[in-house]
Amino acid sequence: VVLKSHVATVAFLTRNARPYLRMSLFVSCFPNGAHASFGLGIALSDEVMGRLEGKSDEKLKGKHILVVEDFPGMGALLVDLLKHYDHPSHARSGNEAIKEIKQKRPDIVLLDLNIPDMSGLEVARKLRNNQKTKSIPILAMSGSPFEKKICLEAGCNDFILKPFDTSQLLAQLATLV
């Protein structure tokens, strides 16, 4: 039984007062303080998505991109961004990513290097050591600039530093297809 629950939606505005981001926040508290939950959903506004889509390379149209990201908010944001090009899929761990790739081979893998159960570097090495997956382009992402060299040595095609600009992400993905 939920004692209190609250949902709020906030729009972040640009200088000309047009919505840039939509964010929903969900907070629940249970009796006796036994458990509390918190959820956050962030999405780019339709207007911003239209501008990004118009400027982005047509190379991404129809490409299946696997997003490997364990942080739910970031994963949802990336999937929301990429769904305008095709139907991206989302894996939250290294093992889930390998399983997902076996089921449906993606055109590109957007790979967080710090994921549970297996590092992103391990995932990259496994893909490169498999004849069926060695040619799949991998764009690694991390909050540490020191991981760039290591991920390229592990077989990733490119690296993007978190936090990143969405137009930069789309441009880097487009160069990999």
N, C-alpha and C positions, 0 to 999 in steps of 0.2 A: 504494500500500500504506500503510495507516494503521499507524503505529508504536504509538501509544497513543491510547486513546479512553476517555472517561469521561462517564457520564450521571448526573445527580443530580436528584432531585425534592424540593422543599422546600414545606411548607405553612406559610403565615403564619397565626398564630392570633389570634383576638380575645380580649378579656379573659376570656370564659367558655370558653376553650379549644376553640372550634369553628373549623374551617378557614375562612379568609377568601379567601386567594389560593392557587393552586397554581402553582408555578414549576418549570420543567424547564431544566436547564443542560446543554449539550453542548459538550465541548471535544475537539478532535483535533489531534494533532501528526504530521507526516510526517517520514520519514527525512531526515537532514542539515539539519534545521531549515528546509527549503525552503518550507514552507507550514504555517500553523496556521489552524484555523477555530474559530469560537465561535458558539454558537447559544443563544438564550434564548426560552423560551415561557412566557407568563404567562396565567393564566385565573382568573376569579372562580370560587369554589366554587359547587356546585349550590345549596347552601342560600342563599348570598348572592344568586345570580341569581334564585331563587324569590321572595325578599323584594323585590328591585328590580322584578321583573316584576309582582308583586302591587300595588306602589305606583305603578307607571308608568301613564301614560295609555293607555287602550285605543286611542287614535288611531294608535299605531304598529303595531298588529296588521295584518299583511298589506301593509305598506308596504315598497317596495323602496328601500333606502338604499345609495347609492354612497359608499364611504369612499375618499377620495383622500389617501393618506398614504404617504410614501416610506420611513419607518422601519419595517422589517419587524415588530419586536416590538410597536410601537404599532398598526400596521395589523391584526395578528393579534388583539390584545386587543380592539380596537373591533369587528372582525367577529364575534368570539366573543360579545361583549356583545349585539350587534344581531341575531344569528341566532335569538334567542329570540322575535323579533317577525316575521321573515320571512327571506328569503335575501338577505342583503346581498352586494354585490360589492365588490371591492377593486382600485383602480388605484394604481400606484406613481409615476406621473408625470402631467404635464399632458396630453401627447399620448395616453397610455393612457386617461385619463379621458374625453377628447373622443371617442375611438373607442368606448369602453364605452357612453357616453351615446347615440351614434348607433345602436348595436346594440340596446340595451334601455333605454328612457327610465326613469330612476329617479323615485321620488316625492320624494326629498330627496337633496341632495348634502352630505356632510360633508367639507369641503375644507380641507386643510392649506395655508397660504399659502406655505410654503417647500418647494417640490417641484422635482425636476430638470426640465430642458428647457424649462419654461415656468412662470412664477410662478402661484400660485393666483389672484392678481388678474387675470392674463391669461385664465385659464380662466373666471373669473366674467364678465369682459367679453365673451368669446366666446359664452357661454351667453346673456347678456342681449341680444346683438346678433343672435341667431338666432330667427326667428319660432317655430320648433318647440320651442325650449328656454328661451325667456325667462321662462316662468312657473314653472320648477322652483325650489323654495325651496333656498337655499344657506346652510348654517351654516358660517362660516369659523372656523378654529382656528389659533392661533399662540401661541408662548411670549412674544411681545412685546405689551404692552398698547397700544403706540403704533400698532399696525396696525389697531386697531378702526375708527377714523374712515376710514382709507383703504379698508378692505374694504367698508364700508357705502357709500362713494361709488362703488366699482367695481360695485355691484349685489348684494352679499351681503345676505341678509335679517337675519342676526344674527351674533354673534361670541361665541366662548368662548375664554377664556384657558387655555393649558396651564400647568401640569397642572390638570386639572379633576376634580371629583367626578362619578362616573357618574350619580348621581341628577339632578344639575344638567344633564348632557348630555342625558339622556333627557327631562327636562322641556322643555329648549329645543327639542329635535327635535320633541316633541309639539305645541308651539305653532306649528310651521311647516306642519303638515298640516291 
